[in-house]
Amino acid sequence: MSDSSKLENLETSLKSLYAQHQHLLFHGWHHIWFVFRKSRVFAADIGADEFLVQSAALVHDINYIAEKNSKPEAGQEIRKKILTENGYSQEEVERIEQIVMEEHTATRNENISNEGKALSDADTLFKSLPVTPILFAGKYIQENDVDIVQLAEKIVGEQAPLMEKDIYFYTPKARELYLDWAKTNLQLWKNVNVCLKDEDIQEMLKLSQ
């Protein structure tokens, strides 16, 4: 089976699977589709393997189907099963698993592969879009059963160190087009994090519920 056929079949399978999990308000098919599309752009920018990158994009958040508010490891068995069912070799499955693991926001670093960099930039871009805090922050809270304090602390705790290390984005194209958005988004969440420590704001939010 050709790489293009595998990828097309995998996309069809994942679209069908996500249609059965409408509770994924943040990590649903809209997110997967966006990361899938953008990952190819960033892969081409740095000469990464587009087939592996886009395959990893389709399965990178499948752990949220396996378990609410989970880490990538929770999706390993489902990833392996669905990739194998769609004609991927064991070697390809193992490489895709590596890409998914190394791009994880909470643990990624300077030394990930080009494929990991391309996927990371596509995934990170979704989080830093100007529309994301407006349209999707509440959906993340609902999907993962967390509150805004926990979300703000997570975003700042994970993303601020990446910005400081200059690895928020890896690819030249993502840096050129989207770094200003990312900086603005991160500053917004830093402000949210600070304001939530104000006792009057805390009380106001309680009264609003």
N, C-alpha and C positions, 0 to 999 in steps of 0.2 A: 504494500500500500504506500502511495506517495505521501510526502510530508503534508502537502496541501489537502489531501483527502483526509488524513488523520485530523488535521486542524479543523477542517470543516465539520467532520463528524463529532469531534469533541465539543465544538461550539453549539451544535444542535442538541447534543446530550445535556450540556450544562444549562442551556436556555430552558429546556424542558424540566430539569431538576429544580431550578430556581423558581419556576412557575408554581411548584408545589410548596414553596416556602415563602409565602407572602409576608410572613412576620419579620423577614429581614429588611427592615425599613431603611437601614443605612448600607449594609453590606449585601444588598440585593442585586438583581441582574443589571440594573442601571449602573451600579458601581463597577461590576465585572466588565460590562460592555465598554465603559469609558476607559478603564485601565487596559483592556485588550486593544482598543484602537490606538491609544497613545503610546503603548509600549513598543509598537512597531516603529513609530516615528523616532523614538529615542534609541532603539536598537540600531536603526539605520544610521543615526548620527554618529555612533561610535563603533560601527562594524561588528556589533554583537549578532549572535545567531537568532534571526527573527523568528524562526519556527519554534525554537525552545523558549524564547522570551514570551511569545504570544500564547504558547501552550501553558506556561507557568502562570500567565496572567489570568487565564480562564479558571484555574484551580486554586489560586493563591489564598482565597478566603473561604474555602470550603469547610474549614474548621468551625465556622459559625453555624453551619448546618448540623455538624456533629454535636456541638455544645455551645451554649450561650456564653458570650463574653470570654472566649477561649483563646489560647495561643495556637500558632500554626501546627504544632505537634499533634493537636487533637484531630486534625484532618488528614493525617498521613495515610491511614488505611483506606479512607474513601478516595483520596487522590490516586493511590495505587490502583484501586479497583476500577475506577472510571477511565483512567488512562490506559490500563491494560485492555479493557473492554473495547476501546477505540483504536486498538492496533499499535500502541506504543510498546517499544521493546523495553526490556528490563533496564538496559543502559540509559535509555531516554527517561524512563520513570525516575531513576536514581538522580540523573542530572537535573531534572525539573524539581525534584524534592530539594536538592541543594540550593537551587535558585530561590525557591520560595522561602527557605529557612534563612538564607543570608540577607534577603532584602527586608526582613522584619524590622519595623521602625524602632522597636525597643532595644534591638541588639546589633543593628548593622554598623559597619565601621568603614575605614578607608580602604580596606583590602578585599573587598568583594569583587566578583567577576564582572566582566562587561555586561553579561546577561542579567546579573543581579542589579547592576546599576540602572540598566534600562527599565527593568520592572519596578524598581524602587522609585524612580523618577515619575513614572506613570501613576503609581499608587499614591505617592506623596502629593502629586499635583491635585488629585481629587480632594485631598484634605485641605489644600491651601487655596482652592478656588474661592473667589469673593462670594459666591452664592452658597458655599457649603455651610458656614456658620448660621446663615439665615434660613436655609431650607432644610438642612440635614442634621444640625446639632440636636434638635429636639427628637428627631427620629433615632439618632444614636442612643440617646438617653433612654428612650422607650424600649428599643430593641434589646439593649444590654442590661436593663434594670439597674442603672446607676443614676446619680444626681449630677447637677451641673458643677458642683464642687469637685467631684471625682473626675469628671470629664476635663475640666480646666486644669486640674493638677496633672492629669495624664498627658494632655497635649503639651503643656509647658515643660513637664519633667522629661518627656521623650524628645521633643523637637528642639528645645533651646540648645542642648549640647550639640546637636547636629549642625545648627546654624553657627555656633561658636567654632566648631571644627571645620567649617566651610565644606561640609558634605551634605547639606540639606538637599541639594540637587547635585548630581554627578556629571550629567551630560552638558556640553556647551549649549545645545538648543534649549534645554529646560532652564538653565541659568539665565540665558539671554531673554527668554520670553516671559518667565514666570517668577523669577526670584523676588521682584518687588512685591508681587502678590503675596508670596510666602512670608516676607518680612512683615507686611501689614497684618496678615492673618495671625502670625505669632504674637505680635504686639497687642492685638485685640485680646487674645486669650491670656496674655500676661496681665492686662488691665482687668479682665474678668476675675482672674485669680486674686488680684489685690483687692478689688472692690468687694468680693465675697467674704473678706475678713472683717469688714465693717459691720459692727453689731446692729446698727440701724438698718442696713441693707438686708442683713439676715432676717431681722424681724419683719421687714416689709415683704420679703419673699414668702415667709410663713403665712402672713395675712392674705397673700394673693392666691394661696392654694385652695 
